């Protein structure tokens, strides 16, 4: 089981209000739920699967009096009042990049009461030291509470801050991003029919699904992602392009569309989780795609060349072939 220094460091009063910043997967969450018998635990989380696991872990504790709530990480400032939380907590392991970490620091400054405490766990090679400098700039103070096995926990205390200035900051981390090289190659290789019922799996900002929807004019396209910020960005893209034959849904893999069947499924799956390379997500996508793809349907996947997805594809589909790519990426197509 993943260990957390935060579990050893954090000790809250039973009635405190604690904010978890995009770190619902951290083992400190059930630990805090046990402490807060008359308090509140608010998950400001982007990943719906992480939220579901955290809720399940808290329910598994039996009777706990904590009020457990959720809000989308990217919508916290839009939906929650400032200066209402006693403690804010973040593990940088779960943040996709530096932009998200810096947004979380601003969010903590917005959410905490005067005197509220902000705890951050992270490793030196993940940027905890440079992030600490940013925390020091905003909060005006910083201390290191614990160092163990390359990990450290730092803490800042909120003083007098200009909440309006923080709240007015734009939400640039969630703007939707740009079309990357691998996705471009996938789009070049896609065979789309006008009547296709299609799925963009792990849709990100929605570029693949929008591309398909523009060509499947008599069909229907569903875009799914476990990231709430990604789903919001995809929804905006579909609206901007006027694509009424497409919808974006929050879903842990195929969860939201498990009972549907598709002519076309396309994906550019992630292969890093918490900074660690993994093929588990793509392999899960492949196995689940095989279950919901119609006979004669097409499943497309783009990946870096060094990622060996072909054995799993061949175990799930009758034919697998490379239909596009370059020296860095490959586009694979599988059929039943």
Steps between C-alpha positions, in 0.01 A plus 500: 500500500623850419645668808446866583702726728187712532335217692775520762515881506138617487303527822175696491242602760178301478293795374739649243424549130769338283549553126673230291650656187490255209646230724201278578711189432734581788479260798462801730135538391351210704746588780355853515143372475555310824633812675221734383210345690315834509673676210500516122723341237469671161653327197589760237581233244537471124495122463164334554657158554716641781188651658315169483791313660529759778128482574516120507797510740316737735182288488713197579593656834147442624334771703689827465341837568697695241305693237661385172442725198635536146556789262678505164857620555486748212165643622580550869538879482177522300294290743646542849529807724846629598661470843289209626750216548728428797744271321597441135696195386678411175729219388683612185524137383143527372538830312542470120753782471641816659213717378251292697721515811524878481124527452454285813719737702283795395190297575625420851564870563143574386337222703677523835392713792753736655723274705408199284774248424614374158681164494684374190676167449742434216842385390795716400500348150131591463560868572415537870786747554407735215132473596597588856648825372167582333315422824741725691431785252123478546468406869808682629617203708600135463638221718610143438326258736633162390756346263509126434615280210518788253159637597433809708200678650499878507249732665396863461257702712265752339530859617334805346455440127306683228231239426348702215831506318536122526140431397538721191783285364398322184476124476774463239596145615172372361486683166504182296854479364624452145483220246806281558706311244362156585139616476572663162631170367193320632267744327685450171449122525136494615239351270169664590162409346211748488276272709757392759406466866836595645686539828795724586649318799706713739399803296713769663408833340278321247694540175455138387128490578436834329690383191287186482173688564570736209526198268239268653226749411224238518648322799559569867823554693559464874812641665599368842775579750556449873624860526223751571714784361552305177128431465426869550760594236359242257147628556615854421667383180186321381292811571747727321486280189122460515516120512156391616570133417758469779502501881774501765459293817700445817584132514758268652593323179189341345292526818248752364460322162540135595155405367552668161659361182723689259610486137811705571711551812809721505743574780830665583536345846717643778802296602607693809323500838652708777817537294540122467489331159227238468325306225213399730258771385543429129478123558174549690369719215590228248323222692188707561492626139491139380179449700310800363623509138247378246585231242701665217563796729838674517710570808783754457778565749800732471805444719871559529690233310670360809164410659421137415122484477489254210494180714195619695330617180557162333357320803177703470454551122519285188715743299747767608694719258704818497323760284697814571773666700858622477832426671358595842136386486294216356129487420352152544164378371327192638191314383304196615 
